[in-house]
Amino acid sequence: MRNKRTLPQLEGHHMTCGGGFETWLQYVDGFELRHFCAFELLNDKRGLSCLRDYHRRLVEAAVENGFGVINESLHYRASRDWGELIGFSREALEEINIRGIEFYNDFAREYDSPETPMIVGGVIGPRGDAYNVGRTPDAAEAEDYHSEQILTFKKAGADVVTAATFSSVEEAIGLTRAAKAADMPVVISFFVAKGGKLKGGETLENAIAAVDAATDSAPAYYMINCTHPTEFSPALTEGDWTSRLGGFMPNAVAMETLDLCKLGHLEDGDPVELGGQMAEIARRFPHVNVWGGCCGTDGRHIGEIARHVCAVRREAAAD
């Protein structure tokens, strides 16, 4: 395995990652996820099998296209408040967080190569609901709350912490400070609502500037996840600030995320079309190396995104 203190996406490797697979688990595999908590399927024999199948398709689609993988996302709601809602003690929550990292380590060991590097991450979701935002913690509260899960990830040997679908700048600042204190590389992935702004009204540019100013630019890079390219594109204004962008995780279709979670069926869109849309973004941002997928996506979408991004990079190299 590679040196755990370096991230291959910062060394020029194309990487992918998957998130939002809760919709797949609900509508394809038929699980009822309590409070959207997928992590407890590690305690279910069929659930564990379905998790392996989903992630294996993603990893193999990436490897086929020469991409490495950031193996993560299972821990999205494996933090204290959500765990308590479904009956997990702090000790049980720590144990299942560690088992989640071990789950991803299995894929990393199996598929890791110099050409397709595999790393293991721990994804942390907001303390509250990412989409129906009510009270959000200030930076101090967020630092205290999220440090618990971050320290567990470090104990388990994770390579990186990713804050996913964050809408609050203050909460992103607190989590970043907690990761910095734990000496863990951290990535902040914002949820950009339709129209190109965060739920609080901030532009993506201003949100990134605020987190960088408050944390001495501690995040390794920033991402956007859980929204469609046609929805988040207005956020990608011109400017030097875009050098801080490191990745994108689009949804399969353009639809309010709350609606996607209540449809009763999976909306997976057109993987080829999504790949083409991400290719256009890849042309604009040649420095970005992380190209993943979120709600409604699976190995098909990851394969098309990787294929289209590779084509763009080959075109650029030939010029």
N, C-alpha and C positions, 0 to 999 in steps of 0.2 A: 504494500500500500504506500501511497505517496506521503510526503511530509504534511502532517495535519495542520501546520501553522501557516500554510500558504493556500490561497484559493486559486484554482486553475483558471477561473474566469477572469482573474486579474492578470493572468500571464498569457492571455491571448487565445485560450481554448474556448471553443463554442460549447455552451452548456444548455441543458434544458432542465425543467422542473415541472411538477404537476401540482395542482391545487384544486379545491372545489369538488373533489371526487365524492363528496357527500351526496350530491345530486345523483350520481351514478349508482351509489350504494342503495339509495332509496328507490329510484325508479326503474333500475335495471335488475339489481340483485334483490330488491324487495325488502330491505331492512327498514324498520322504523327507528330512526335515530333520535334518541331522547335529547332534546335541546341541541340537536345538530352535532352531538358528540360522537365522532367516529372512532375515537381511540378505544372505547370500551369493546369494540369488536375484536380486539386482541384476546379477549376472554371467551370468545365464541368460536367454536371449531369451524363452522361454515363461514363465519365472518372473516376469520383469519385466512381461509382459502381464497375468498373473494378479494381481499386486500392484496394477496400475493398475485392473483391473476391480473388485477388492474395494473399494479405497479410493474409487473413483468412486461406487459404489453408496452407500457410507456418506455421502460428502459431499453427494450429491444428495438423499438422504433428509433430511439435516439442513436443507439450504437450502429444501426444499419446506415445511418447518415453521417457517421463520424463524430457525433456529439457526445460529450460527457454528460453526466447527470448529477444534479444536486438532489439527492434523495431526501425528501422531507414532506411535510404537510400533515401527517397523521396527528400531530400534537396541537393542532390549531385551537381547540377548546379544552386542552388538558391542563388548565390552570385552576386555581383554588375555587373561585366562585362557581364556575361551571361544574367542576368536579363535585362540589357539595350538593348541587342541584340534583345530581343523579346518584348520590349516596356514597361518594368516594371520600374516605378520610385522607388527611395529608400524607400519611404513610402509604396508603394504597395508590394515591395519585403519583407520588414520587416513583413507586415501583413500576407503574404502567408507563410513565414517561421514559424510564430507563429501558423497559422492554421495547418501546417504540423505536428508540435509537438502535437497539440490537436488531430489530426487524429490518431496518434500513442498512445496517452494516452487512447483513447477509447478501443483499444485492450488490453492495459496493465491492465485497470480496469476490463475488462471482464474475462481475463484468469489468472491473477496473483494468485499464491498460494505459500505456503512455498516450495512445491516440484517443482513447475514450475514458478520461479520468472520472472517477466516481468519488464524490464526497457525501457526507451525511450532515444534514442540518436539522435544527429544531425550529419549527414554525410556531409563533405565538400570535394569537388573535387578540383583538381588543378586550379589555376587561368587560365591557358591555357589548351591546349588539352593534355590529359594524354598519348596519344599513338603516336601522330604526334608532338613530342616535338620540339618547336622552342625556342624562348627566354623564360627563366624561371626567376622569380623574385629572387633577393637576399634575405637574411634572414630579413633584415629591412623592405623591401617592402612587403614581405609576411606577416610579423607580422602586419603591418598596414592594409593591405588589408583584411586578414582573421579575424581580430579582430571584424570587423563589424558584420559578421554572427555569430561568437562565442558569442558575447554579446547579440545578439537576442535570441540565444538558451538558454542562461542563464536566460534571462528575461521570456522566455516561460516555464521554469522549466525543461529543459532537464537534464538527469542524466550524460551524457557523450558526448564528441565530438570525432568523428572518421574522420581522414583524410584518404580518400580512393584513391587508384590508384595513389599515389604520386611517381614520378620518380626522382624528384629533392631533394637532401639532403638539400640544402640551403632553399628551400621552406618548407620542413618538419621542419627544425629548427625554422623558423619564425612562422609557425602556432603553434608549440609547445609552444613557448614563449608567444604567444598571449593567448593561453588557460591557461597557468600557471598564467599570469597576471590577468586573469578573474576568477581564482580559479575554473576552470572546469577540471575534469578528462579528459585526452586525450589519444587516441590510434592512432598510426601511422601505416597505412597499405600501404606497398610498392607494386608497380607494378614491378614484376620481369619478364623480357623478356626471350624469349627462350634462353637457355644456362645458365640461372641462375644468370644473372646480371641485374642491373638497366640500364635504357636507357643511363645514363651517363657513364656507364662502371664500376661503383662501384660494389663490391660484396655486398650481403645483410649484411654479417658480418661487413664490413667496414662502410656501411651506418648507421647501428644501432649504432655502436661505435661513429660515428661522431655526430649523434643527441644527444646521451647520454652525450657526452663530452661537447657539447655546451649548454645543457639545465639542467645540473645537474641531468640527468636521469629522467626527468620529465614525459615522457610517462608512462602510467600504464603498457603497454606492446606493442608489435609490431605484425603485421599481414602481410600476403600476400593475395592479392585478384586480381581477373580478369585474371587469367592464370590457365592452367590445371596442375594437379599433375605431369604429365610426363614432363612438361615444367619447373616448378619451383623446382622440386626435386634436380637438381644440385646445387641450392643455399644453400641447407641444409647440409652444411659441419659440421663435428664434432667440438665440442669445447664448452667451458663454455658459450659462447655468446648466445647459443640457449636457455638458461634459460630466455632470454628476449622475446622469442616468446610466444604469447598467443593465436593465432588463425589463421585459414586458411579459405579463401572463394574461392574455385576453380570454374573455368568455367566448363560448362558441357562437352565441347569437346576441343581437342587440335587444335587450329586454331588462326591465328593472329586476335586480337580483332577488328582491323579496317575492316578486311574481314568479320568477324561475323556480323558487323553492316551494311554491304552492300549486304548481300546475297539475301535479299528479302523473306527469310523464316527463321524459327527458327531451329537452330541446338541444339537439346536437348540431344543428345548422349544416353547413357545407364545408367539410375540412379543406377541400382544395381552394375554395374561395377565401377562407380564413388564411391559408398559407400565402395566397397572393396579396392579401391586405397587409400581412406582416412583412412581406418582401418589400413593399413600398416604404414601410417604416425603417427597414434595414438599410435601404438606400440613403435615407436621411441621416442615419446614425451609425456610421461605419465602426465606431468604437464600442458599440454595445455587443456583448457576448452571451447574454442569457435570454433565451427565447423559449418560454414555457407556455402552459395553458392553465385555464381555471375552469369555472363552472361549465359543464356540458362537454368538456374536452376529454379525450382519451388518447390511446396510442395512435389512432388514425390522424388526429389533428396534430399531434406532436410530430409525426412523420412528415406531414405536409408542410408544416412550419419550418422544420429543419431542412427539408428538401429545397424549399423556396429561398430560405436565407442562404444556403450554400450556393445556390445559383447566382444570387446577387453578389456574394463575395468572390465567386469565380469571375464574374463580369468585371468587377472592380480591379481584380488582380491582372486581368488581361489588358486593361486600358493603359 
